[in-house]
């Protein structure tokens, strides 16, 4: 596998992990407008031709260190103008108990099976070597499926580097809207776990192997994505998330299931919501927004007028 492909896959794991596993923590409200450094994150306006509603679409970084919370006046104005907030999952309604139940259902290996039983010798040795290098115990990770282990490693590494999911953009907008605006979720925690658990065993091992190989570079990869997001660099964002798509055929099904299929499902839900004519502020992972298969492009093909909002 090319090294550039590995970086993109590792970031993807980090984004999904932080979206799924940070549901019980609250974060600060979005901060004051930025001081003008950089263009600011991408914000689209999608308007239905028949007056059936409008969406402000903001791509989220699911984790951060506080910098991303200084959003522009344009983003704040769009949020204030909206009747509702739309997110992937309404994390304010997800309990730790639900996460634990879903983890047991979808992420735990059936007893007495362990991670060693489902991995190749090389990946197992890389895993145990990683744990030893960090001083981590094997339990309970050896009881979990490879996809979950991969995402857990990403969270541990990024937490050590100062990146936290409670400082993710979607998390803070959820907290801000909780007492002020209705929150609409396009997916559920269970549906996201189902998507991840549906990955073929060989894809799960590929994800874990790559995460282990790139563990020391996770912070730099995350920093690159945050900078691209802050600067509104759609091309760079797309490159960071999808650079492995055409180079590793084994990953095609992964991107289709985790991104493109979900994009189509979330777009269909947005089309249904738009019928009531409301204006909504939509915050979804940035990877769901960029490119020809991103949600702005999909809405455009469904007849919406879609344009970038000047920042």
C-alpha positions in Angstrom: 0.0 0.0 0.0 1.3 3.5 -0.8 2.1 5.6 2.2 -0.3 8.4 1.0 -3.1 5.9 0.9 -2.3 4.9 4.5 -2.6 8.5 5.7 -6.0 8.9 4.2 -7.3 5.7 5.7 -6.0 6.6 9.1 -7.7 10.0 9.1 -10.9 8.3 8.1 -10.7 6.0 11.1 -10.2 9.0 13.4 -13.1 10.9 12.1 -15.6 8.0 12.5 -14.2 7.0 15.9 -14.7 10.5 17.3 -18.2 10.7 15.9 -19.2 7.4 17.5 -17.4 7.3 20.8 -17.7 10.8 22.3 -21.4 10.9 22.9 -21.4 11.4 26.7 -19.3 14.5 26.9 -20.4 18.1 26.5 -18.3 20.8 25.0 -18.1 24.6 24.9 -20.4 26.7 22.7 -19.0 27.9 19.4 -16.7 30.8 20.0 -16.6 34.3 18.7 -15.9 35.0 15.1 -12.3 34.4 13.9 -9.9 37.3 13.7 -9.7 37.0 9.9 -6.8 34.5 9.7 -7.6 32.3 6.7 -10.8 31.9 4.6 -12.8 29.9 7.1 -14.6 26.5 6.6 -16.7 25.7 3.6 -20.4 26.6 3.9 -22.9 25.8 1.2 -26.5 27.1 0.8 -28.8 24.6 -0.9 -32.3 26.0 -1.9 -35.2 24.1 -3.3 -36.6 25.5 -6.5 -40.2 25.3 -5.3 -39.6 27.1 -2.0 -39.7 23.8 -0.2 -36.9 24.6 2.2 -33.2 25.5 2.4 -30.1 24.1 4.0 -26.9 25.7 5.2 -24.4 22.9 4.9 -21.3 23.0 7.1 -18.6 20.2 7.1 -17.5 19.2 10.5 -14.2 18.1 11.9 -15.2 15.6 14.5 -12.4 16.4 16.9 -10.1 19.3 17.7 -8.1 21.3 20.2 -10.4 24.4 20.4 -9.2 26.3 17.3 -12.1 25.3 15.1 -14.6 26.8 17.5 -13.7 30.4 16.4 -16.2 30.4 13.5 -16.9 33.3 11.2 -19.8 35.7 11.5 -21.2 34.1 8.3 -21.4 30.7 10.0 -23.0 32.2 13.2 -25.5 34.1 11.1 -26.5 30.9 9.2 -27.0 29.0 12.5 -29.1 31.7 14.0 -31.2 31.9 10.8 -32.0 28.2 10.9 -35.2 26.7 12.3 -33.5 23.5 13.2 -30.1 21.9 13.5 -29.4 18.7 11.5 -26.6 16.3 12.4 -25.5 12.7 11.8 -26.4 11.6 15.3 -27.9 13.7 18.1 -25.2 12.9 20.7 -27.1 14.7 23.4 -29.7 11.9 23.3 -27.2 9.0 23.4 -26.3 7.6 26.8 -23.3 5.7 27.9 -25.5 2.7 28.5 -26.6 2.7 24.9 -23.0 2.9 23.7 -22.1 0.0 25.9 -24.9 -2.1 24.7 -24.2 -1.4 21.1 -20.5 -2.0 21.6 -21.3 -5.4 23.1 -23.7 -6.2 20.3 -21.6 -5.1 17.3 -18.0 -4.6 18.4 -17.3 -7.5 20.7 -16.0 -10.8 19.3 -18.1 -13.9 20.3 -16.6 -15.7 23.2 -14.2 -17.4 23.4 -12.8 -15.9 20.2 -10.1 -13.3 20.6 -8.4 -10.8 18.3 -5.5 -13.2 17.8 -7.9 -15.7 16.3 -9.0 -13.4 13.6 -5.8 -11.6 12.6 -2.9 -12.7 10.5 0.4 -13.3 12.4 1.9 -10.1 11.1 -1.0 -7.9 12.2 -1.2 -9.6 15.6 2.5 -9.0 16.2 2.2 -5.4 15.2 -0.8 -5.0 17.6 1.0 -6.5 20.6 4.1 -4.5 19.8 2.1 -1.3 19.7 0.6 -2.1 23.1 4.0 -2.8 24.6 5.4 0.5 23.2 2.6 2.5 24.8 2.4 0.5 28.0 -1.2 -0.5 27.4 -2.8 -3.7 28.7 -4.2 -6.2 26.1 -7.6 -6.4 27.9 -10.2 -5.6 26.9 -9.1 -4.8 23.3 -8.3 -8.4 22.5 -12.0 -9.2 22.9 -13.0 -6.6 20.3 -13.4 -6.7 16.5 -10.5 -5.2 14.4 -12.5 -2.2 13.3 -13.2 -1.2 16.8 -9.7 -1.7 18.0 -8.5 0.5 15.1 -10.8 3.3 16.1 -9.9 3.0 19.8 -6.1 3.3 18.9 -6.9 6.4 16.9 -8.7 8.0 19.8 -6.0 7.1 22.2 -3.3 8.6 20.0 -5.1 11.8 19.2 -6.1 12.3 22.8 -2.4 12.1 23.7 -1.8 14.8 21.1 -4.5 17.1 22.5 -7.3 16.4 20.1 -10.7 15.7 21.7 -14.1 14.9 20.4 -15.9 17.2 22.8 -14.2 20.0 20.8 -15.5 18.8 17.5 -17.6 21.2 15.5 -20.8 19.0 15.5 -20.5 18.4 19.2 -20.5 22.0 20.1 -23.4 22.9 17.8 -25.4 20.1 19.3 -24.8 21.6 22.8 -25.6 25.1 21.6 -28.9 24.0 20.0 -30.0 21.8 22.9 -32.0 24.5 24.6 -32.7 26.7 21.6 -33.5 24.7 18.5 -34.9 21.3 17.6 -32.2 18.8 16.6 -32.8 16.4 13.7 -30.6 13.3 13.4 -30.2 11.7 10.0 -28.8 8.5 11.4 -28.7 6.6 14.7 -25.8 5.3 16.8 -27.1 1.8 16.0 -27.1 2.4 12.2 -23.5 3.6 12.3 -22.3 0.6 14.3 -24.1 -1.6 11.8 -22.2 0.0 8.9 -18.9 -0.5 10.6 -19.6 -4.1 11.6 -20.6 -4.9 8.1 -17.1 -4.4 6.8 -15.5 -7.7 5.5 -12.9 -9.3 7.8 -10.1 -8.6 5.4 -11.0 -4.9 5.2 -11.2 -4.7 9.0 -7.7 -6.2 9.3 -6.4 -3.8 6.6 -7.8 -0.8 8.6 -6.2 -2.0 11.8 -2.8 -2.9 10.2 -2.7 0.5 8.6 -3.6 2.3 11.8 -0.9 0.5 13.7 1.7 1.3 11.0 0.8 5.0 11.0 0.1 5.5 14.8 3.1 7.9 15.2 1.8 10.1 12.3 -1.8 10.4 13.4 -1.3 13.9 15.0 0.3 15.3 11.9 -2.4 13.8 9.6 -5.1 15.3 11.8 -3.3 18.7 11.8 -3.2 18.7 8.0 -7.0 18.1 7.8 -7.8 20.8 10.4 -5.7 23.3 8.4 -7.4 22.4 5.2 -10.8 22.7 6.9 -9.9 26.1 8.4 -8.8 27.4 5.1 -11.8 26.2 3.2 -9.6 24.1 0.9 -12.1 21.6 -0.6 -9.6 20.0 -2.9 -7.2 19.3 -0.1 -10.0 18.0 2.1 -11.1 15.6 -0.6 -7.5 14.5 -1.2 -6.9 13.7 2.5 -10.0 11.7 2.9 -10.3 9.9 -0.4 -6.7 9.6 -1.7 -6.7 5.8 -1.5 -10.0 5.3 -3.4 -8.5 4.7 -6.8 -5.2 3.1 -5.7 -6.2 0.2 -3.5 -9.1 -1.9 -5.0 -9.6 -3.6 -1.7 -10.9 -0.4 -0.2 -13.6 0.3 -2.8 -16.3 -1.5 -0.8 -15.2 0.3 2.4 -15.6 3.8 0.9 -18.8 2.8 -0.8 -20.3 1.6 2.5 -19.0 4.1 4.9 -19.2 7.3 2.7 -21.1 7.1 -0.5 -24.0 4.8 0.5 -24.5 6.9 3.7 -24.3 10.1 1.6 -27.2 8.9 -0.5 -29.2 7.9 2.5 -28.7 11.2 4.2 -29.5 13.1 1.1 -32.8 11.2 0.7 -33.6 12.1 4.3 -32.8 15.8 3.6 -35.2 15.7 0.6 -38.0 14.5 2.8 -37.3 17.1 5.5 -37.3 20.0 2.9 -41.0 19.5 2.1 -42.0 21.6 5.1 -40.3 24.7 3.8 -38.0 25.2 6.9 -34.5 26.5 6.9 -32.0 24.1 8.5 -28.4 24.3 9.5 -26.7 21.0 8.7 -23.5 19.9 10.3 -22.0 16.6 9.0 -18.5 15.2 8.7 -16.5 17.1 6.1 -15.9 13.9 4.2 -19.6 13.8 3.5 -19.6 17.2 1.9 -16.8 17.3 -0.6 -16.6 15.9 -4.1 -19.0 14.7 -6.7 -20.5 12.2 -4.3 -20.8 14.7 -1.5 -24.1 15.8 -0.2 -24.0 19.3 -1.7 -23.4 17.7 -5.1 -26.1 15.1 -4.6 -28.7 17.8 -3.6 -27.7 19.7 -6.7 -28.5 16.7 -8.9 -31.9 16.6 -7.2 -32.8 20.0 -8.3 -31.5 22.2 -5.4 -29.7 25.4 -6.2 -26.4 24.9 -4.4 -23.7 27.5 -4.0 -20.9 28.3 -1.7 -21.6 31.1 0.8 -19.0 33.9 0.7 -17.0 33.8 3.9 
